């Protein structure tokens, strides 16, 4: 849907306009939000049906873009409605998960889920000063919540200031999971296996952070050493090769890292080889992205990441 809307914007081709509208109509069907709250993302007895914040992020972004590029007010209003269903706690700068039936499930404790949700919501900033305020406060919170290794690798779990977490837990037992994050922070800080997993998520974190930087370039978060160190990890060709070999995190580390770094003012021409590398590796004879481990349709949909990259010629 994001891809089709953007290709229509670039080409003006009516075929893409019609296809993007059909995709929008599908996503807006009641069956996708059966109780009128969040999108129904997965069916499992062990996990939430909303798939945390990350399950809601891409629908919000896709609908926001469709609202603008296709002039679909119904899409824009739904995106804003779904965003607004999620309570934002200013004290810790985090959103809570909301199940498809409207139940609050406490905070999403995974950092990249929070960042992806924020990176999707930036599309709504022109329509809502309240959302802009939430995102600014989220960036405020990242000064504490975003923790990095000494080499710049971003740690997987959020870690609010311990005193703030303790205050929230005492006020509402629903937030006790924050205590678990505090314990795991210390345990995983010395795990090589965890470090490799966190490395694989570096592009996943920095790509939406790039969108936030583009929208709020004056926020003081961007001047912190940990942001520069995190970017340095992504600039390393050795790290990029290692990410490609890992089974977790981004399945398109070249494309996602290129998008992230282009937001952070790296010359886009220098980043084109990263995109070409992923496409050479994954593009099959049917022009679908495929690697044998991930469903081809699911993997191919991630080509939408390129809508964040400047319009450059590939394979010249």
C-alpha positions in Angstrom: 0.0 0.0 0.0 2.8 2.4 0.9 4.7 1.3 -2.2 1.7 1.6 -4.5 0.8 5.1 -3.2 4.4 6.3 -3.6 4.8 4.9 -7.1 1.5 6.6 -8.1 2.9 9.9 -6.7 6.1 9.4 -8.8 4.6 8.2 -12.1 1.0 9.5 -12.0 0.0 6.2 -13.6 -3.7 5.5 -13.0 -3.0 1.8 -12.6 -1.1 2.4 -9.4 -3.8 4.8 -8.2 -6.4 2.2 -8.6 -4.3 -0.5 -7.0 -3.4 1.7 -4.0 -7.0 2.5 -3.5 -8.0 -1.1 -3.5 -5.3 -1.8 -0.9 -6.6 1.1 1.2 -10.1 -0.2 1.0 -8.9 -3.7 2.1 -7.1 -2.3 5.1 -10.1 -0.2 6.2 -12.4 -3.3 6.2 -14.1 -3.9 9.6 -12.6 -7.4 9.8 -9.2 -5.9 10.2 -10.3 -4.0 13.3 -13.1 -6.3 14.5 -13.8 -4.5 17.8 -13.1 -1.0 16.5 -9.8 -0.6 18.3 -6.4 -1.8 17.0 -5.6 -3.9 13.9 -5.9 -7.7 14.2 -2.3 -8.7 13.3 -1.9 -12.3 14.4 -3.8 -15.3 15.9 -1.9 -17.0 18.7 -2.7 -18.2 22.2 0.6 -17.1 23.6 0.9 -13.6 22.3 -1.2 -10.5 21.8 -3.3 -10.2 18.6 -2.3 -6.6 18.1 1.4 -7.6 17.8 2.3 -4.9 20.2 3.1 -1.4 18.9 5.0 -2.8 15.9 1.9 -4.4 14.5 0.1 -1.1 14.5 3.0 1.0 13.1 3.0 0.1 9.4 -0.8 0.3 9.1 -0.7 3.8 10.6 2.0 4.9 8.3 0.4 3.4 5.2 -2.9 4.9 5.9 -1.3 8.3 6.6 0.5 8.3 3.3 -2.6 7.1 1.4 -4.6 9.9 3.0 -2.1 12.5 1.5 -1.1 10.8 -1.8 -4.6 9.5 -2.7 -6.6 12.2 -1.0 -8.3 9.7 1.2 -9.6 11.4 4.3 -11.0 8.1 5.6 -7.5 6.7 5.6 -6.0 9.7 7.4 -8.7 9.8 10.1 -8.3 6.0 10.7 -4.6 6.4 11.1 -5.0 9.2 13.6 -7.7 7.2 15.5 -5.6 4.1 15.8 -2.6 6.2 17.0 -4.8 8.0 19.6 -6.1 4.7 21.0 -2.6 4.1 22.5 -2.0 5.9 25.8 1.3 7.9 25.9 2.9 8.2 29.3 4.8 11.4 29.5 6.6 10.4 32.7 8.6 7.7 30.9 8.1 8.7 27.3 6.5 5.4 26.2 3.3 4.1 24.6 1.2 1.3 25.9 0.0 -1.7 23.9 -3.7 -1.9 23.2 -5.2 -5.3 22.4 -7.8 -5.5 19.5 -10.6 -5.5 22.1 -9.4 -2.3 23.7 -7.7 -3.7 26.7 -4.5 -2.0 27.8 -1.5 -4.4 28.0 1.0 -2.1 29.6 4.1 -0.7 27.9 5.7 -2.4 24.9 9.1 -3.2 26.4 11.0 -3.6 23.2 12.8 -0.5 22.1 12.5 -0.9 18.3 8.8 -1.4 18.7 8.5 2.0 20.4 10.7 3.6 17.8 8.9 2.1 14.8 5.6 3.3 16.2 7.0 6.8 16.6 8.6 6.7 13.1 5.2 5.8 11.6 3.4 8.5 13.6 5.6 11.3 12.1 3.4 11.1 9.0 0.5 12.5 11.2 2.5 15.5 12.5 1.1 17.9 9.9 -2.4 17.0 11.0 -2.0 17.0 14.8 0.0 19.2 17.1 -0.8 16.8 19.9 0.9 14.0 18.1 3.9 16.3 17.5 4.1 17.0 21.2 4.0 13.2 22.0 6.8 12.5 19.6 8.9 15.4 21.0 8.4 13.9 24.5 9.2 10.5 23.2 12.6 11.8 22.0 13.0 13.4 25.4 12.5 9.9 26.9 15.0 8.3 24.6 17.8 10.2 26.3 17.3 7.7 29.1 15.3 4.8 27.5 17.8 4.3 24.6 20.9 2.5 25.9 23.9 1.5 23.9 26.9 -0.7 24.2 30.4 0.8 24.3 30.7 0.2 20.6 27.4 2.0 19.8 25.2 -1.1 19.4 21.6 -0.2 20.6 20.3 -2.4 23.4 17.1 -4.3 22.7 15.0 -3.4 25.7 13.9 -0.1 26.9 15.4 1.0 30.2 13.7 4.0 31.8 15.5 5.7 34.7 15.0 3.2 37.6 13.4 5.8 39.9 10.8 6.6 37.3 10.1 2.9 36.8 9.7 2.3 40.5 7.3 5.2 40.9 5.1 3.9 38.0 5.1 0.3 39.4 4.1 1.5 42.8 1.2 3.5 41.3 0.0 0.7 39.0 0.9 -2.9 39.2 0.2 -3.3 35.4 3.6 -1.7 34.8 5.6 -4.4 36.8 7.2 -5.6 33.5 9.5 -2.5 33.7 11.2 -4.2 36.6 11.9 -7.2 34.4 13.6 -4.9 31.9 15.8 -3.5 34.6 17.0 -7.0 35.5 17.4 -8.2 31.9 19.4 -5.0 31.1 22.2 -6.2 33.4 22.0 -9.8 32.4 22.1 -9.2 28.7 24.8 -6.6 28.9 27.4 -9.4 29.1 25.9 -11.8 26.5 27.6 -12.2 23.1 24.6 -13.9 21.7 22.4 -11.0 22.7 24.9 -8.5 21.3 24.7 -10.2 17.9 20.9 -10.1 17.9 21.0 -6.4 18.9 23.4 -5.7 16.1 20.9 -7.2 13.6 18.3 -4.7 14.8 20.6 -1.6 14.4 19.0 -0.7 10.9 15.5 -1.4 12.3 16.1 1.2 15.0 18.0 3.8 13.1 15.7 3.9 10.0 12.6 5.2 11.9 14.9 7.3 14.1 16.0 8.9 10.8 12.4 9.9 10.1 12.2 11.4 13.5 15.4 13.3 12.9 14.1 14.6 9.6 10.9 15.9 11.4 12.5 17.2 14.6 16.1 18.1 13.6 16.5 20.5 16.5 15.8 18.0 19.3 18.8 17.8 21.7 18.8 14.0 21.5 20.6 14.1 18.2 23.7 15.8 19.7 24.3 13.0 22.2 27.3 10.8 21.7 25.3 7.6 21.8 23.4 8.7 18.6 26.7 9.3 16.7 28.1 6.0 18.0 25.0 4.2 16.9 25.3 5.7 13.4 28.9 4.7 13.3 27.9 1.0 13.8 25.7 1.3 10.7 28.3 3.0 8.6 30.7 0.0 9.0 30.9 -2.3 6.0 32.1 -5.1 8.2 29.0 -4.7 10.4 26.8 -4.6 7.4 28.3 -7.9 6.1 27.7 -9.5 9.6 24.1 -8.3 9.7 23.4 -10.0 6.3 24.5 -13.3 7.8 22.3 -13.0 10.9 18.8 -14.6 11.0 17.1 -11.9 13.2 16.6 -8.2 12.8 16.4 -6.6 9.4 16.1 -9.0 6.4 17.2 -6.1 4.2 20.1 -4.5 6.2 21.6 -2.8 3.2 18.4 -1.1 2.2 17.3 -0.1 5.7 20.8 1.1 6.6 20.9 3.2 3.4 17.5 4.8 4.3 18.6 5.5 7.8 22.0 7.0 6.9 20.4 9.1 4.1 18.2 10.8 6.7 21.3 11.5 8.8 22.8 13.5 6.0 25.1 10.9 4.4 25.4 11.4 0.6 22.7 9.2 -1.0 25.0 8.4 -3.9 27.5 6.7 -1.5 24.7 4.5 -0.2 23.3 3.2 -3.5 25.7 0.2 -3.5 24.1 -1.0 -0.2 20.7 -1.1 -1.9 22.1 -2.8 -5.0 23.7 -5.4 -2.8 20.4 -6.4 -1.2 18.6 -6.5 -4.5 21.3 -8.7 -6.2 21.1 -11.0 -3.2 17.3 -11.3 -2.9 15.7 -10.4 -6.2 14.5 -13.6 -8.0 13.4 -14.2 -11.6 9.9 -13.0 -10.9 11.1 -9.7 -9.5 10.1 -10.8 -6.0 12.4 -10.6 -3.0 13.1 -14.1 -1.7 15.7 -15.8 0.5 14.1 -19.2 1.1 13.6 -18.5 4.8 11.0 -15.8 4.6 7.7 -16.0 2.7 8.3 -14.3 -0.6 5.2 -12.1 -0.4 6.1 -10.9 3.1 9.7 -10.2 2.1 8.7 -8.5 -1.1 6.5 -6.1 0.8 9.5 -4.7 2.5 10.5 -3.0 -0.7 8.4 -0.2 0.7 11.4 0.8 2.8 12.8 2.3 -0.4 10.0 4.9 -0.4 12.2 6.6 2.2 15.3 6.8 0.0 15.9 9.6 -2.6 15.0 8.8 -6.2 18.3 7.5 -7.5 19.2 5.4 -10.5 20.3 1.8 -9.7 22.6 -0.5 -11.5 24.1 2.1 -13.8 
